[in-house]
Amino acid sequence: MRVKIYITLKEGILDPQGKAVQHSLHTLGYPAVENVRIGKYIELNL
């Protein structure tokens, strides 16, 4: 069995890494990006 886990900050908590990536994407010419959230992805094989 494969289990996929996504870990992110709770809604409403400031994500400074996400804001930095969003700013970089705007600088690179992707103004349509409205929100970026950084997290972790873990995959377990049981």
Secondary structure, DSSP 8 states (H G I E B T S, - for coil): -EEEEEEE--TTS--HHHHHHHHHHHHTT-TT------EEEEEEE-
